[in-house]
Amino acid sequence: MATTKRTTKPPPPPAAEPGDCKPCGGTGNVPTTVRVGRKRRPVGQQDGLCLNCLGSGTDPDA
């Protein structure tokens, strides 16, 4: 009988602190979908600057 490979789930990301920006979670980067071709199909994601906090990672309304 073949053995099965079992993997564990990675730990969840740390919870956002009260002063952290909501869209980026305090990192300053947000994922941006990259689209290519005539029909503009999505092929991946790249990091983009968070426009809410402008990369600082702190909530501007706090």
Backbone as a printed PyTorch tensor [residue, N CA C, xyz], in Angstrom:
tensor([[[  0.8390,  -1.1670,   0.0000],
         [  0.0000,   0.0000,   0.0000],
         [  0.8920,   1.2420,   0.0000]],

        [[  0.4880,   2.2420,  -0.7730],
         [  1.2760,   3.4610,  -0.8800],
         [  1.0420,   4.3470,   0.3420]],

        [[  2.1000,   5.0120,   0.7480],
         [  1.9530,   5.9210,   1.8760],
         [  1.4240,   7.2570,   1.3770]],

        [[  0.6870,   7.9170,   2.2090],
         [  0.1510,   9.2230,   1.8330],
         [  0.9920,  10.3140,   2.4770]],

        [[  1.1590,  11.3700,   1.7450],
         [  1.9410,  12.4960,   2.2350],
         [  0.9900,  13.4630,   2.9340]],

        [[  1.2730,  13.7510,   4.1660],
         [  0.4260,  14.6550,   4.9260],
         [  1.2090,  15.9360,   5.2130]],

        [[  0.5710,  17.0250,   4.9310],
         [  1.1950,  18.3090,   5.2060],
         [  0.3240,  19.0690,   6.1840]],

        [[  0.9510,  19.9000,   6.9510],
         [  0.1990,  20.7140,   7.9010],
         [ -0.0230,  22.0840,   7.2940]],

        [[ -1.0790,  22.7320,   7.7090],
         [ -1.3720,  24.0660,   7.2210],
         [ -0.3770,  25.0490,   7.8410]],

        [[  0.0280,  26.0620,   7.0650],
         [  0.9250,  27.0570,   7.6550],
         [  0.1790,  27.8640,   8.7090]],

        [[  0.8850,  28.3880,   9.6830],
         [  0.2050,  29.1570,  10.7230],
         [ -0.4370,  30.4020,  10.1190]],

        [[ -1.5500,  30.8380,  10.6670],
         [ -2.2030,  32.0310,  10.1230],
         [ -1.3330,  33.2670,  10.3350]],

        [[ -1.4890,  34.2730,   9.4720],
         [ -0.6900,  35.4900,   9.6570],
         [ -1.0700,  36.1710,  10.9680]],

        [[ -0.1520,  36.9090,  11.5480],
         [ -0.4550,  37.5600,  12.8220],
         [ -1.6050,  38.5510,  12.6620]],

        [[ -2.4070,  38.6640,  13.6940],
         [ -3.5480,  39.5790,  13.6590],
         [ -3.0460,  41.0180,  13.5830]],

        [[ -3.8100,  41.8350,  12.8940],
         [ -3.4240,  43.2370,  12.7350],
         [ -3.5390,  43.9650,  14.0710]],

        [[ -2.5450,  44.7680,  14.3620],
         [ -2.5750,  45.5600,  15.5860],
         [ -3.5320,  46.7290,  15.3860]],

        [[ -4.0000,  47.3570,  16.4440],
         [ -4.9690,  48.4380,  16.2940],
         [ -4.4840,  49.5910,  15.4160]],

        [[ -3.1950,  49.8840,  15.3900],
         [ -2.6790,  50.9910,  14.5990],
         [ -2.3030,  50.5990,  13.1830]],

        [[ -2.4460,  49.2990,  12.8360],
         [ -2.0590,  48.8390,  11.5080],
         [ -3.1050,  49.2200,  10.4670]],

        [[ -2.6400,  49.4210,   9.2670],
         [ -3.5100,  49.7390,   8.1300],
         [ -4.3120,  48.4910,   7.7630]],

        [[ -5.6010,  48.6390,   7.5050],
         [ -6.4570,  47.4870,   7.2140],
         [ -6.1470,  46.8310,   5.8640]],

        [[ -6.0430,  47.5540,   4.7400],
         [ -5.8230,  46.8880,   3.4520],
         [ -4.5160,  46.1040,   3.3710]],

        [[ -3.4410,  46.6200,   3.9590],
         [ -2.1450,  45.9520,   3.8170],
         [ -1.7520,  45.1550,   5.0530]],

        [[ -2.4710,  45.2950,   6.1580],
         [ -2.1390,  44.5540,   7.3690],
         [ -0.8730,  45.0450,   8.0380]],

        [[ -0.4360,  46.2650,   7.7410],
         [  0.7500,  46.8180,   8.3710],
         [  2.0380,  46.5690,   7.6110]],

        [[  1.9680,  45.8950,   6.4570],
         [  3.1820,  45.6140,   5.6960],
         [  3.5540,  46.7350,   4.7350]],

        [[  2.5640,  47.5250,   4.2990],
         [  2.8270,  48.5850,   3.3300],
         [  2.7080,  48.1200,   1.8960]],

        [[  2.5470,  46.8120,   1.6750],
         [  2.4130,  46.2510,   0.3320],
         [  1.0710,  45.5480,   0.1970]],

        [[  0.4600,  45.6480,  -0.9850],
         [ -0.7730,  44.9330,  -1.2850],
         [ -0.5710,  44.1730,  -2.5910]],

        [[ -1.2100,  42.9950,  -2.7490],
         [ -1.0620,  42.2580,  -4.0040],
         [ -1.8430,  42.9360,  -5.1260]],

        [[ -1.2250,  43.0380,  -6.2950],
         [ -1.8480,  43.6160,  -7.4730],
         [ -1.8570,  42.5610,  -8.5670]],

        [[ -3.0140,  42.3080,  -9.1650],
         [ -3.1300,  41.2990, -10.2080],
         [ -2.4740,  41.7960, -11.4920]],

        [[ -1.6750,  40.9180, -12.1130],
         [ -1.0260,  41.2340, -13.3820],
         [ -1.8560,  40.5990, -14.4880]],

        [[ -2.2500,  41.3990, -15.4810],
         [ -3.0740,  40.9140, -16.5880],
         [ -2.3060,  41.0760, -17.8970]],

        [[ -2.4320,  40.0620, -18.7760],
         [ -1.7420,  40.1030, -20.0660],
         [ -2.6870,  39.6500, -21.1680]],

        [[ -2.3300,  39.9710, -22.3900],
         [ -3.0560,  39.4930, -23.5580],
         [ -4.2110,  40.3810, -23.9720]],

        [[ -4.7630,  40.0510, -25.1250],
         [ -5.8560,  40.8330, -25.6730],
         [ -7.1010,  40.7410, -24.8010]],

        [[ -7.3400,  39.5750, -24.2210],
         [ -8.5120,  39.3870, -23.3640],
         [ -8.2350,  39.7270, -21.9100]],

        [[ -7.0170,  40.2050, -21.6300],
         [ -6.6120,  40.6590, -20.2900],
         [ -6.8150,  39.5780, -19.2420]],

        [[ -6.2540,  38.4030, -19.4890],
         [ -6.3800,  37.3060, -18.5240],
         [ -5.3650,  37.4910, -17.4000]],

        [[ -5.7550,  37.1630, -16.1650],
         [ -4.8100,  37.2930, -15.0410],
         [ -3.7830,  36.1680, -15.0750]],

        [[ -2.5150,  36.5050, -14.8730],
         [ -1.4490,  35.5110, -14.8900],
         [ -0.7080,  35.4170, -13.5660]],

        [[ -0.9030,  36.3500, -12.6670],
         [ -0.1950,  36.3070, -11.4000],
         [ -0.4210,  37.5710, -10.6070]],

        [[  0.3800,  37.7260,  -9.5830],
         [  0.2810,  38.9060,  -8.7390],
         [  1.6690,  39.4470,  -8.4540]],

        [[  1.7290,  40.7420,  -8.2240],
         [  2.9660,  41.3790,  -7.8070],
         [  2.6500,  42.3290,  -6.6650]],

        [[  3.6610,  42.6980,  -5.9060],
         [  3.4530,  43.6120,  -4.7940],
         [  3.3060,  45.0320,  -5.3040]],

        [[  2.3730,  45.7460,  -4.6870],
         [  2.1740,  47.1470,  -5.0180],
         [  2.1370,  47.9640,  -3.7460]],

        [[  2.3540,  49.2350,  -3.8550],
         [  2.3500,  50.1330,  -2.7110],
         [  0.9190,  50.3380,  -2.2300]],

        [[  0.7090,  50.2520,  -0.9340],
         [ -0.6180,  50.4770,  -0.3520],
         [ -0.9450,  51.9620,  -0.4670]],

        [[ -2.0640,  52.2740,  -1.1350],
         [ -2.4320,  53.6650,  -1.3420],
         [ -3.1390,  54.2680,  -0.1440]],

        [[ -3.5580,  53.4360,   0.8060],
         [ -4.2180,  53.9500,   2.0020],
         [ -3.2030,  54.5830,   2.9510]],

        [[ -2.0780,  53.8920,   3.1730],
         [ -1.0760,  54.3890,   4.1260],
         [  0.2080,  54.8300,   3.4300]],

        [[  0.2800,  54.7000,   2.1070],
         [  1.4490,  55.0620,   1.3010],
         [  2.7180,  54.3420,   1.7530]],

        [[  2.5670,  53.0680,   2.1350],
         [  3.7140,  52.2390,   2.4550],
         [  4.2140,  52.3210,   3.8810]],

        [[  3.6220,  53.1560,   4.7150],
         [  4.1130,  53.2800,   6.0810],
         [  3.6210,  52.1330,   6.9640]],

        [[  2.4460,  51.5600,   6.6590],
         [  1.9170,  50.4500,   7.4320],
         [  1.0720,  50.8650,   8.6180]],

        [[  0.9680,  52.1500,   8.8820],
         [  0.1590,  52.6090,   9.9970],
         [ -1.1260,  53.2350,   9.4740]],

        [[ -2.1990,  53.1170,  10.2490],
         [ -3.4950,  53.6210,   9.8440],
         [ -3.4770,  55.1590,   9.8860]],

        [[ -3.7720,  55.8250,   8.7620],
         [ -3.7320,  57.2840,   8.7560],
         [ -4.8780,  57.9190,   9.5550]],

        [[ -5.9450,  57.1700,   9.8370],
         [ -7.0740,  57.7020,  10.5800],
         [ -6.9580,  57.5010,  12.0720]],

        [[ -5.8990,  56.8110,  12.5120],
         [ -5.7610,  56.5120,  13.9480],
         [ -5.1620,  57.6680,  14.6990]]])
